[in-house]
């Protein structure tokens, strides 16, 4: 074995395994399998034009050299991004721990109680600090969260406002520039009219449904918005506030003014800058709006035994259920970062947060008063951490600061803005002052002791307590927090325990060598709005990744800005929209979406202002060509796009795909390909070859960024030449095409930090390794398919009987035994496995995707588990509700109870196959009562009184 070949570490199947697997499948070679799986007319004729793969050691050395090209200055730019200090106990035990970063979205609550508790902590912190009744479990960034608030308030318009066509939305001129750009993007297709102005002169006239304020303002001014909110209420105008989370430890929370939503980012709660992300945004609102809140909410319910349990609440808001009725997209969380931010609050507690906020504020006052003592004018009458200074010669100031490794934000020709953070020391303050003195040839002098006074008016000082719950007042030593994190980790099943065979989600290896650089300060401590010449390492990496993705997709250009798959879908459609408008065809607004398409597609189309027309699938799960032709021709005059998932969500390479894309082009539309299943394409075919015009890629699927419990994700879009000019821009750092649409996310290159992972994945695998990975994914899926043959029916397969990289097994026939697909999913937990995707895209089925990273031994364990469950199904009858499937999963508490009243043995319940005993995973709860949780929604930690013993 060549130990320097990364593919041998990433791909689980060895050369020794191959003959046995091919024999099971019934083919003589891998070439035959691929021939029988992928249509001939879309196969690539030549290998990928990418370099040969490099070893892990070579990659880390390369990235170390690249990191040296980044100049990490002390950043006082602000604008929503601040240097923060990640506690080492959190960095080591969460960020660098595969038990946390390889977990999946917590749909299976019984094996996700640890993550769910961490997210409940996050929600509680947000609710407490904002003064709101309810918060979600995170969004992507502050700008997208603000846009979600704008959209939610639009949906919440009164019946009269909707009747009157009330569409105006007031945006304070204090708003962050990147947020303004994103509001413009989201408002356009929804028909919302943005009005930017001064909140003090706003006239509250009719025609407005909502308003957005920034607290503190973009250059630091802390405004009292109480009277604004009161007048807005009187005029039926709902108000959202974008707030700095750390400032709320000292400032009056917006909830006390009666606002309708508070949004922002938790980046400064211990999350690296990362040149823009990933960072967890927050969204808090009133409980009355719980069914309108975007994203996910973690709620408290009970399990079968009546014990407290956590779950994702109100799951009917999911896009694969609501589809074109959805108003936002649930794939918009940053779970890993929310967990870290929540743990930052747990570790520091309320007193710790007050100390950090107080230190930042005192340093800001000290800087302001010192500069004033030297004759500089400070413009903000009230501030928390950001001041504006008038300076005569900004060029000299810029030269002085840059010579000392400092970045400031230059507001205009004579004004500079300085935002301080928790990492600022007294030496840093002295250096800052020296730069100002140097810029005007002033000499340092001894100053009398400065009276710092008050920079926050008394009416804006926080009076209410926060984070009184036990969890925030118990784990302030490293030992205690380490044990708490470990306690939660043990409740979760992640990839470091066993295979997670989720169809459509591609839970592959997230290699340690790809992950290690995320902790390096040269990558973590760069501000997204730092001058480009300070980010040469990042720029080289990002441009190389764009070029790699161009080669893999066959397209001309890539934008890395979308920071989730959902954002990628939306960005792709907005680029198509802009393309049609540039040709004088803005009337094109019909989006055809096959019933087999990825579940988030309809929601994205609606958000992009398109009308969804669903096309049928035939009995084999393929797009119904007759129906597609009929609808494409019927809507030819207004056809904007087709959204197609390829291979289909049914796990099939449809042979008519080129005929389909030609049909759309012939009728004036563009083809958007959902890249959810790109793991079956890389190196064998590509979106350009099938005739698509744009695709998004899930870097957290095909390209090895970990799911992180439901985020981070990156969803770049790759486009054909005609769409290149419309790639998204940023208002602070120039990016995008020459006819660029406005921003899709807050940072110029989205979640830049985690792009290192995909860059490494491609760099280490190289052209040959990438192709082998795709082949192995197809091999593994077909191996499982044939091992289960005769016991489970595969719902769809290709024309030659093959699956792509995933398949759907039909569990509906087992209803005659009284067994539902959920019973199988929960029973798999007893065997040590996370269930495959349940009831999507077809109700009553399991969608299985093994990925290329799994070994033959693990595939066999999984197949053995399913076959054993199949035998258990045969043992039960529909009248028998007290069986091993209905009672699954079985907890340790059940197994060690003094009484055992079940008609099967304890051994059968907990150790159904010999391998289980070697590495048993114990679920911490029994099945959750989902209906109870929705009827009695609780989504914050219990009040402190609940912990006080009588």
Secondary structure, DSSP 8 states (H G I E B T S, - for coil): --TT-HHHHH----HHHHHHHHHHHT-SSHHHHHHHHS-GGGS-SS--S--B---HHHHHHHHHHHHTTB---EE--BTTB------HHHIIIIIT-HHHHT---TTSGGGBHHHHHHHHHHHHHHHHHHT-SEE-S-BS-HHHHHHHHHHHHHHT--HHHHHHT--EEEEETTS-HHHHHHHHHHHHHHT-EEEEE-TTT----TTEEEEEEEES-TTSB----HHHHHHHHHTT-EEEEEE-TTGGGTB--GGGGT-SEEEEE-TTTT---GGG----EEEEE-GGGTTT--S-EEEEEEBTTS-EEEEEE-GGG-HHHHGGG-SS-S----HHHHHHHHHHHHHHHHHHHHHHHHHHHHHHHHHHHHHHHTT-EE--SSBSSEEEEE-S-HHHHHHHHHHTTEE-EE-SSSEEEEE--TT--HHHHHHHHHHHHHHTT-------------SS-GGGB--S----SGGGGS--SHHHHHHHHHHHHTTB--TTTS-B-BTTT------HHHHGGGG-HHHHS--TTS-GGGBHHHHHHHHHHHHHHHHHHT-SEEE----SHHHHHHHHHHHHHHHHHHTT-TT--EEEEETTS-TTHHHHHHHTT-EEEEE-B-TTSSB-HHHHHHHHHHTTTTEEEEEEESS-TTS---TTHHHHHHHHHHTT-EEEEEETTGGGTTTT--HHHHT-SEEEE-TTTTT----TTT------EEE-GGGGGG----SSS--S-TT----SSSSTTSSHHHHHHHHHHHHHHHHHHHHHHHHHHHHHHHHHHHHSTTTSEES---TTS---S-EEEE-GGGGGGT--HHHHHHHHHHTT-B--EES-SSTTEEEE---SS--HHHHHHHHHHHHHHHHHHHT--TT--SSTTTT-S--HHHHTSS---SSS-HHHHH-SSHHHHHS----SS--B-HHHHHHT---S---GGGGS--
